[in-house]
């Protein structure tokens, strides 16, 4: 009889298949984690991009436009007028496509080359802790101009040094009031800035407003040949600058065209 020799053969193919399966599962898990991270990151980036785009659009589109500036000299009679400009009237609108501008948050910086006043709107109560003394949304614009020119409060002091007032000229949608002065495209308003010099506080009238010779000294002197710079800075958007040099003589004019 022949011997029945049987040999044992080693087969490792099953082990290789299990190893491949483990690697495949690991790759799927890593891909899932990476996908989750990418989705979360892309969502965050999208939100930031939208927010940045909105802010950038607002910064570019929210622009005030100074159309004209007139200076008014205080007077006691037609022949007795101040040597300097006592009030500036700025006609201000918005650029085409501009976002609404809350005048209550606008800051106006004005300098005569020597002194600078930083003015806020009369109803702004956050900067100094209270609104302008004697200001009321129910008063006429002229009454608030009078109070701006003559009234004083303990903090921060003379109204004329710290506040400005406004009056609407055109407001089709009725969005602009003394209490809530919001400008939309197409609106046109007048900004009143007091520039009464120390030697001109005793005159009785500024334009049509009787101030009774009790104006506050603003520290500014807008006399002939004075370089004046005015910067209007809204809450958002680019600042608007209006620079001009006053005429060499005011002559007998009560109202002087200063800009453009």
Secondary structure, DSSP 4 states (H G I P E B T S, - for coil): ------------HHHHHHHHHHHHHHHHHHHHHHHHHHHHHHHHHHHHHHHHHHHHHHHHH--EEEEEEEEE-EEEETTEE-SSB-EEEEEEEE-TTPPPEEGGG-EEEEE-SS-EEEEEETT--SSSSS--TT--TTS-HHHHHHHHHH-B-SSS-BHHHHEEEEEEEE-TTS-B-SSSBEE-TT-EEEEEEE---GGGTT-SEETTEE-TT-PPP-S--B-TT-EEEEEEE-SSS--EEEEEE--S--TT-SEEEEE-
